[in-house]
Amino acid sequence: MTCLYAHCVIGCPITAPVISEKAIKFGDSDSSTSMKLMRYSFLGNLTGVPSVILPVGYDSQGLPIGLQIIGKWWDEQFIIQVAVAVERLVEKKKPRVHYSIL
């Protein structure tokens, strides 16, 4: 018997916040914004299912947009295959906004 849903993934958006000039110089801890940004991505960590995050583009402000691909338990190989396929479709370019943390 063939299972139609033998390999399924969930795709979740990942975005970056705008960083204030003050935060660049002194750091920032804004748990409200952090929780909003992670409203989908925490599911993989909480449940222990495998996931991978990859860049898929930039918003109108030049901030990165990512895609988190979540699979089923013990199916890491499949989510990596999906990530590689998606990555091949994404235009690679240097971000307009970049902050060196080093």
N, CA, C and O atoms as a GROMACS GRO file, in nm:
protein
  408
    1MET      N    1   0.084  -0.118   0.000
    1MET     CA    2   0.000   0.000   0.000
    1MET      C    3   0.088   0.125   0.000
    1MET      O    4   0.186   0.132   0.075
    2THR      N    5   0.056   0.221  -0.082
    2THR     CA    6   0.133   0.344  -0.091
    2THR      C    7   0.062   0.453  -0.012
    2THR      O    8  -0.058   0.476  -0.028
    3CYS      N    9   0.138   0.519   0.071
    3CYS     CA   10   0.081   0.630   0.149
    3CYS      C   11   0.102   0.760   0.072
    3CYS      O   12   0.215   0.794   0.040
    4LEU      N   13  -0.004   0.830   0.044
    4LEU     CA   14   0.005   0.957  -0.028
    4LEU      C   15   0.085   1.060   0.050
    4LEU      O   16   0.153   1.144  -0.009
    5TYR      N   17   0.078   1.056   0.182
    5TYR     CA   18   0.143   1.156   0.265
    5TYR      C   19   0.268   1.101   0.334
    5TYR      O   20   0.297   1.138   0.448
    6ALA      N   21   0.341   1.014   0.267
    6ALA     CA   22   0.462   0.958   0.327
    6ALA      C   23   0.564   1.066   0.358
    6ALA      O   24   0.638   1.057   0.456
    7HIS      N   25   0.569   1.169   0.275
    7HIS     CA   26   0.663   1.280   0.296
    7HIS      C   27   0.586   1.411   0.288
    7HIS      O   28   0.546   1.454   0.180
    8CYS      N   29   0.567   1.473   0.401
    8CYS     CA   30   0.502   1.603   0.407
    8CYS      C   31   0.592   1.699   0.484
    8CYS      O   32   0.665   1.659   0.574
    9VAL      N   33   0.585   1.825   0.448
    9VAL     CA   34   0.658   1.926   0.523
    9VAL      C   35   0.566   2.043   0.550
    9VAL      O   36   0.466   2.063   0.482
   10ILE      N   37   0.601   2.119   0.652
   10ILE     CA   38   0.531   2.244   0.683
   10ILE      C   39   0.629   2.356   0.655
   10ILE      O   40   0.744   2.349   0.696
   11GLY      N   41   0.584   2.458   0.585
   11GLY     CA   42   0.669   2.574   0.558
   11GLY      C   43   0.622   2.692   0.642
   11GLY      O   44   0.505   2.728   0.640
   12CYS      N   45   0.716   2.753   0.715
   12CYS     CA   46   0.684   2.867   0.801
   12CYS      C   47   0.772   2.986   0.764
   12CYS      O   48   0.892   2.969   0.742
   13PRO      N   49   0.714   3.107   0.757
   13PRO     CA   50   0.796   3.224   0.726
   13PRO      C   51   0.882   3.266   0.846
   13PRO      O   52   0.841   3.252   0.961
   14ILE      N   53   0.999   3.317   0.816
   14ILE     CA   54   1.089   3.371   0.917
   14ILE      C   55   1.130   3.510   0.868
   14ILE      O   56   1.178   3.524   0.756
   15THR      N   57   1.113   3.610   0.951
   15THR     CA   58   1.148   3.747   0.911
   15THR      C   59   1.245   3.808   1.011
   15THR      O   60   1.265   3.757   1.121
   16ALA      N   61   1.303   3.917   0.970
   16ALA     CA   62   1.398   3.988   1.056
   16ALA      C   63   1.337   4.121   1.099
   16ALA      O   64   1.266   4.185   1.021
   17PRO      N   65   1.365   4.164   1.222
   17PRO     CA   66   1.313   4.294   1.266
   17PRO      C   67   1.404   4.406   1.218
   17PRO      O   68   1.520   4.384   1.185
   18VAL      N   69   1.349   4.525   1.215
   18VAL     CA   70   1.430   4.644   1.189
   18VAL      C   71   1.510   4.670   1.317
   18VAL      O   72   1.455   4.672   1.426
   19ILE      N   73   1.640   4.690   1.302
   19ILE     CA   74   1.728   4.713   1.417
   19ILE      C   75   1.753   4.863   1.431
   19ILE      O   76   1.796   4.928   1.336
   20SER      N   77   1.726   4.917   1.548
   20SER     CA   78   1.746   5.060   1.570
   20SER      C   79   1.895   5.092   1.583
   20SER      O   80   1.976   5.004   1.615
   21GLU      N   81   1.930   5.217   1.558
   21GLU     CA   82   2.070   5.260   1.573
   21GLU      C   83   2.117   5.239   1.716
   21GLU      O   84   2.232   5.201   1.738
   22LYS      N   85   2.030   5.263   1.814
   22LYS     CA   86   2.066   5.243   1.954
   22LYS      C   87   2.100   5.096   1.981
   22LYS      O   88   2.194   5.065   2.054
   23ALA      N   89   2.022   5.006   1.921
   23ALA     CA   90   2.044   4.862   1.941
   23ALA      C   91   2.177   4.818   1.880
   23ALA      O   92   2.242   4.728   1.932
   24ILE      N   93   2.216   4.880   1.770
   24ILE     CA   94   2.343   4.844   1.706
   24ILE      C   95   2.459   4.877   1.799
   24ILE      O   96   2.555   4.801   1.810
   25LYS      N   97   2.449   4.990   1.866
   25LYS     CA   98   2.559   5.035   1.952
   25LYS      C   99   2.558   4.966   2.089
   25LYS      O  100   2.663   4.927   2.139
   26PHE      N  101   2.441   4.951   2.148
   26PHE     CA  102   2.431   4.903   2.286
   26PHE      C  103   2.367   4.766   2.303
   26PHE      O  104   2.369   4.710   2.413
   27GLY      N  105   2.310   4.711   2.197
   27GLY     CA  106   2.238   4.586   2.209
   27GLY      C  107   2.090   4.611   2.238
   27GLY      O  108   2.050   4.724   2.265
   28ASP      N  109   2.011   4.506   2.232
   28ASP     CA  110   1.868   4.523   2.251
   28ASP      C  111   1.808   4.391   2.300
   28ASP      O  112   1.852   4.283   2.262
   29SER      N  113   1.709   4.403   2.385
   29SER     CA  114   1.638   4.285   2.432
   29SER      C  115   1.489   4.318   2.431
   29SER      O  116   1.437   4.377   2.525
   30ASP      N  117   1.423   4.281   2.324
   30ASP     CA  118   1.281   4.310   2.307
   30ASP      C  119   1.207   4.177   2.293
   30ASP      O  120   1.190   4.126   2.182
   31SER      N  121   1.165   4.123   2.405
   31SER     CA  122   1.102   3.991   2.403
   31SER      C  123   0.970   3.989   2.327
   31SER      O  124   0.934   3.886   2.270
   32SER      N  125   0.899   4.100   2.325
   32SER     CA  126   0.772   4.104   2.253
   32SER      C  127   0.795   4.084   2.103
   32SER      O  128   0.726   4.004   2.039
   33THR      N  129   0.892   4.157   2.048
   33THR     CA  130   0.924   4.141   1.906
   33THR      C  131   0.980   4.002   1.879
   33THR      O  132   0.944   3.940   1.779
   34SER      N  133   1.066   3.954   1.967
   34SER     CA  134   1.125   3.820   1.948
   34SER      C  135   1.016   3.714   1.943
   34SER      O  136   1.022   3.624   1.859
   35MET      N  137   0.919   3.722   2.031
   35MET     CA  138   0.811   3.623   2.033
   35MET      C  139   0.726   3.630   1.905
   35MET      O  140   0.683   3.527   1.853
   36LYS      N  141   0.703   3.751   1.856
   36LYS     CA  142   0.626   3.764   1.731
   36LYS      C  143   0.702   3.703   1.614
   36LYS      O  144   0.643   3.638   1.527
   37LEU      N  145   0.834   3.723   1.613
   37LEU     CA  146   0.915   3.669   1.504
   37LEU      C  147   0.924   3.517   1.508
   37LEU      O  148   0.939   3.452   1.405
   38MET      N  149   0.915   3.461   1.628
   38MET     CA  150   0.930   3.316   1.644
   38MET      C  151   0.797   3.244   1.662
   38MET      O  152   0.796   3.129   1.705
   39ARG      N  153   0.686   3.308   1.630
   39ARG     CA  154   0.556   3.247   1.658
   39ARG      C  155   0.534   3.114   1.586
   39ARG      O  156   0.456   3.031   1.633
   40TYR      N  157   0.602   3.092   1.475
   40TYR     CA  158   0.592   2.963   1.407
   40TYR      C  159   0.715   2.877   1.429
   40TYR      O  160   0.704   2.755   1.442
   41SER      N  161   0.830   2.939   1.433
   41SER     CA  162   0.955   2.862   1.434
   41SER      C  163   0.979   2.785   1.563
   41SER      O  164   1.056   2.689   1.563
   42PHE      N  165   0.917   2.823   1.672
   42PHE     CA  166   0.939   2.751   1.798
   42PHE      C  167   0.878   2.610   1.797
   42PHE      O  168   0.916   2.526   1.878
   43LEU      N  169   0.786   2.586   1.707
   43LEU     CA  170   0.718   2.456   1.705
   43LEU      C  171   0.816   2.340   1.684
   43LEU      O  172   0.802   2.236   1.747
   44GLY      N  173   0.914   2.359   1.596
   44GLY     CA  174   1.013   2.255   1.574
   44GLY      C  175   1.092   2.225   1.700
   44GLY      O  176   1.115   2.109   1.733
   45ASN      N  177   1.134   2.329   1.770
   45ASN     CA  178   1.210   2.310   1.892
   45ASN      C  179   1.126   2.247   2.003
   45ASN      O  180   1.173   2.160   2.076
   46LEU      N  181   1.004   2.290   2.014
   46LEU     CA  182   0.916   2.242   2.120
   46LEU      C  183   0.881   2.093   2.102
   46LEU      O  184   0.877   2.018   2.199
   47THR      N  185   0.855   2.054   1.979
   47THR     CA  186   0.812   1.916   1.955
   47THR      C  187   0.926   1.821   1.920
   47THR      O  188   0.910   1.700   1.926
   48GLY      N  189   1.042   1.876   1.885
   48GLY     CA  190   1.157   1.792   1.853
   48GLY      C  191   1.158   1.739   1.712
   48GLY      O  192   1.238   1.651   1.680
   49VAL      N  193   1.070   1.789   1.627
   49VAL     CA  194   1.073   1.745   1.487
   49VAL      C  195   1.187   1.816   1.415
   49VAL      O  196   1.224   1.926   1.453
   50PRO      N  197   1.242   1.754   1.312
   50PRO     CA  198   1.353   1.817   1.241
   50PRO      C  199   1.305   1.936   1.158
   50PRO      O  200   1.194   1.935   1.103
   51SER      N  201   1.390   2.036   1.149
   51SER     CA  202   1.358   2.152   1.066
   51SER      C  203   1.487   2.214   1.015
   51SER      O  204   1.595   2.193   1.071
   52VAL      N  205   1.473   2.291   0.909
   52VAL     CA  206   1.586   2.362   0.851
   52VAL      C  207   1.533   2.499   0.806
   52VAL      O  208   1.419   2.510   0.760
   53ILE      N  209   1.617   2.601   0.821
   53ILE     CA  210   1.579   2.736   0.780
   53ILE      C  211   1.674   2.781   0.670
   53ILE      O  212   1.795   2.763   0.681
   54LEU      N  213   1.618   2.839   0.565
   54LEU     CA  214   1.702   2.888   0.458
   54LEU      C  215   1.651   3.023   0.408
   54LEU      O  216   1.532   3.051   0.415
   55PRO      N  217   1.742   3.107   0.357
   55PRO     CA  218   1.700   3.237   0.305
   55PRO      C  219   1.627   3.221   0.172
   55PRO      O  220   1.668   3.141   0.088
   56VAL      N  221   1.520   3.297   0.154
   56VAL     CA  222   1.445   3.288   0.029
   56VAL      C  223   1.423   3.423  -0.038
   56VAL      O  224   1.364   3.430  -0.146
   57GLY      N  225   1.470   3.532   0.024
   57GLY     CA  226   1.453   3.662  -0.039
   57GLY      C  227   1.467   3.776   0.059
   57GLY      O  228   1.516   3.759   0.171
   58TYR      N  229   1.423   3.894   0.015
   58TYR     CA  230   1.432   4.015   0.096
   58TYR      C  231   1.302   4.093   0.084
   58TYR      O  232   1.237   4.092  -0.020
   59ASP      N  233   1.266   4.162   0.192
   59ASP     CA  234   1.145   4.244   0.187
   59ASP      C  235   1.178   4.380   0.124
   59ASP      O  236   1.291   4.403   0.081
   60SER      N  237   1.080   4.470   0.120
   60SER     CA  238   1.098   4.600   0.055
   60SER      C  239   1.201   4.687   0.126
   60SER      O  240   1.252   4.782   0.067
   61GLN      N  241   1.232   4.656   0.251
   61GLN     CA  242   1.333   4.731   0.326
   61GLN      C  243   1.472   4.668   0.315
   61GLN      O  244   1.569   4.720   0.371
   62GLY      N  245   1.481   4.559   0.242
   62GLY     CA  246   1.609   4.491   0.227
   62GLY      C  247   1.640   4.392   0.338
   62GLY      O  248   1.751   4.339   0.345
   63LEU      N  249   1.543   4.367   0.425
   63LEU     CA  250   1.564   4.272   0.534
   63LEU      C  251   1.537   4.129   0.484
   63LEU      O  252   1.452   4.109   0.398
   64PRO      N  253   1.610   4.032   0.538
   64PRO     CA  254   1.596   3.895   0.488
   64PRO      C  255   1.463   3.830   0.525
   64PRO      O  256   1.406   3.856   0.630
   65ILE      N  257   1.419   3.746   0.436
   65ILE     CA  258   1.302   3.661   0.459
   65ILE      C  259   1.350   3.517   0.448
   65ILE      O  260   1.420   3.482   0.353
   66GLY      N  261   1.314   3.437   0.545
   66GLY     CA  262   1.356   3.298   0.544
   66GLY      C  263   1.235   3.205   0.542
   66GLY      O  264   1.122   3.247   0.564
   67LEU      N  265   1.263   3.081   0.515
   67LEU     CA  266   1.160   2.977   0.515
   67LEU      C  267   1.208   2.865   0.605
   67LEU      O  268   1.316   2.810   0.585
   68GLN      N  269   1.128   2.831   0.703
   68GLN     CA  270   1.159   2.716   0.787
   68GLN      C  271   1.078   2.598   0.734
   68GLN      O  272   0.956   2.605   0.720
   69ILE      N  273   1.149   2.491   0.705
   69ILE     CA  274   1.085   2.369   0.656
   69ILE      C  275   1.087   2.269   0.771
   69ILE      O  276   1.193   2.232   0.821
   70ILE      N  277   0.969   2.226   0.812
   70ILE     CA  278   0.955   2.133   0.923
   70ILE      C  279   0.905   2.000   0.869
   70ILE      O  280   0.808   1.996   0.793
   71GLY      N  281   0.971   1.892   0.908
   71GLY     CA  282   0.932   1.759   0.863
   71GLY      C  283   0.882   1.673   0.977
   71GLY      O  284   0.858   1.721   1.088
   72LYS      N  285   0.869   1.547   0.948
   72LYS     CA  286   0.825   1.455   1.052
   72LYS      C  287   0.948   1.393   1.120
   72LYS      O  288   1.059   1.399   1.068
   73TRP      N  289   0.926   1.335   1.236
   73TRP     CA  290   1.034   1.274   1.311
   73TRP      C  291   1.110   1.174   1.224
   73TRP      O  292   1.049   1.100   1.146
   74TRP      N  293   1.240   1.173   1.236
   74TRP     CA  294   1.330   1.080   1.169
   74TRP      C  295   1.330   1.094   1.017
   74TRP      O  296   1.366   1.000   0.947
   75ASP      N  297   1.290   1.210   0.966
   75ASP     CA  298   1.286   1.230   0.821
   75ASP      C  299   1.374   1.349   0.779
   75ASP      O  300   1.337   1.427   0.692
   76GLU      N  301   1.489   1.360   0.844
   76GLU     CA  302   1.580   1.471   0.816
   76GLU      C  303   1.623   1.472   0.670
   76GLU      O  304   1.635   1.579   0.609
   77GLN      N  305   1.648   1.355   0.613
   77GLN     CA  306   1.694   1.347   0.475
   77GLN      C  307   1.596   1.415   0.381
   77GLN      O  308   1.637   1.486   0.289
   78PHE      N  309   1.467   1.394   0.402
   78PHE     CA  310   1.367   1.452   0.312
   78PHE      C  311   1.362   1.604   0.325
   78PHE      O  312   1.354   1.673   0.223
   79ILE      N  313   1.367   1.658   0.447
   79ILE     CA  314   1.360   1.805   0.458
   79ILE      C  315   1.485   1.870   0.399
   79ILE      O  316   1.478   1.982   0.347
   80ILE      N  317   1.599   1.802   0.408
   80ILE     CA  318   1.720   1.856   0.345
   80ILE      C  319   1.704   1.854   0.193
   80ILE      O  320   1.747   1.948   0.125
   81GLN      N  321   1.645   1.749   0.138
   81GLN     CA  322   1.620   1.744  -0.006
   81GLN      C  323   1.526   1.857  -0.049
   81GLN      O  324   1.548   1.919  -0.153
   82VAL      N  325   1.423   1.883   0.030
   82VAL     CA  326   1.330   1.992  -0.001
   82VAL      C  327   1.404   2.125   0.006
   82VAL      O  328   1.387   2.211  -0.081
   83ALA      N  329   1.487   2.144   0.109
   83ALA     CA  330   1.562   2.269   0.125
   83ALA      C  331   1.656   2.292   0.007
   83ALA      O  332   1.666   2.405  -0.043
   84VAL      N  333   1.724   2.188  -0.038
   84VAL     CA  334   1.814   2.200  -0.153
   84VAL      C  335   1.734   2.240  -0.278
   84VAL      O  336   1.779   2.325  -0.355
   85ALA      N  337   1.619   2.179  -0.298
   85ALA     CA  338   1.535   2.211  -0.415
   85ALA      C  339   1.487   2.356  -0.410
   85ALA      O  340   1.489   2.426  -0.511
   86VAL      N  341   1.444   2.402  -0.292
   86VAL     CA  342   1.398   2.541  -0.277
   86VAL      C  343   1.515   2.637  -0.297
   86VAL      O  344   1.501   2.740  -0.362
   87GLU      N  345   1.630   2.603  -0.241
   87GLU     CA  346   1.748   2.690  -0.252
   87GLU      C  347   1.790   2.710  -0.397
   87GLU      O  348   1.839   2.817  -0.432
   88ARG      N  349   1.772   2.610  -0.480
   88ARG     CA  350   1.805   2.622  -0.622
   88ARG      C  351   1.716   2.722  -0.695
   88ARG      O  352   1.754   2.777  -0.798
   89LEU      N  353   1.596   2.745  -0.641
   89LEU     CA  354   1.501   2.837  -0.703
   89LEU      C  355   1.520   2.982  -0.658
   89LEU      O  356   1.464   3.074  -0.718
   90VAL      N  357   1.599   3.003  -0.553
   90VAL     CA  358   1.613   3.135  -0.493
   90VAL      C  359   1.729   3.212  -0.557
   90VAL      O  360   1.839   3.159  -0.574
   91GLU      N  361   1.701   3.337  -0.592
   91GLU     CA  362   1.805   3.423  -0.646
   91GLU      C  363   1.903   3.460  -0.533
   91GLU      O  364   1.862   3.506  -0.427
   92LYS      N  365   2.030   3.440  -0.558
   92LYS     CA  366   2.132   3.470  -0.458
   92LYS      C  367   2.184   3.612  -0.482
   92LYS      O  368   2.228   3.644  -0.592
   93LYS      N  369   2.179   3.695  -0.379
   93LYS     CA  370   2.236   3.829  -0.391
   93LYS      C  371   2.274   3.878  -0.252
   93LYS      O  372   2.222   3.831  -0.151
   94LYS      N  373   2.365   3.972  -0.250
   94LYS     CA  374   2.410   4.029  -0.124
   94LYS      C  375   2.300   4.118  -0.068
   94LYS      O  376   2.240   4.197  -0.142
   95PRO      N  377   2.271   4.108   0.062
   95PRO     CA  378   2.165   4.192   0.120
   95PRO      C  379   2.202   4.340   0.118
   95PRO      O  380   2.318   4.377   0.129
   96ARG      N  381   2.100   4.424   0.102
   96ARG     CA  382   2.122   4.570   0.105
   96ARG      C  383   2.156   4.616   0.245
   96ARG      O  384   2.232   4.712   0.263
   97VAL      N  385   2.100   4.550   0.344
   97VAL     CA  386   2.123   4.588   0.484
   97VAL      C  387   2.208   4.480   0.549
   97VAL      O  388   2.174   4.361   0.544
   98HIS      N  389   2.319   4.521   0.609
   98HIS     CA  390   2.406   4.424   0.673
   98HIS      C  391   2.474   4.489   0.793
   98HIS      O  392   2.526   4.600   0.782
   99TYR      N  393   2.473   4.422   0.905
   99TYR     CA  394   2.542   4.469   1.026
   99TYR      C  395   2.644   4.365   1.067
   99TYR      O  396   2.609   4.249   1.094
  100SER      N  397   2.767   4.404   1.072
  100SER     CA  398   2.870   4.312   1.115
  100SER      C  399   2.864   4.299   1.267
  100SER      O  400   2.861   4.399   1.339
  101ILE      N  401   2.862   4.177   1.316
  101ILE     CA  402   2.858   4.157   1.460
  101ILE      C  403   2.996   4.126   1.515
  101ILE      O  404   3.013   4.104   1.635
  102LEU      N  405   3.094   4.125   1.429
  102LEU     CA  406   3.231   4.096   1.474
  102LEU      C  407   3.312   4.223   1.490
  102LEU      O  408   3.429   4.216   1.528
   0.00000   0.00000   0.00000
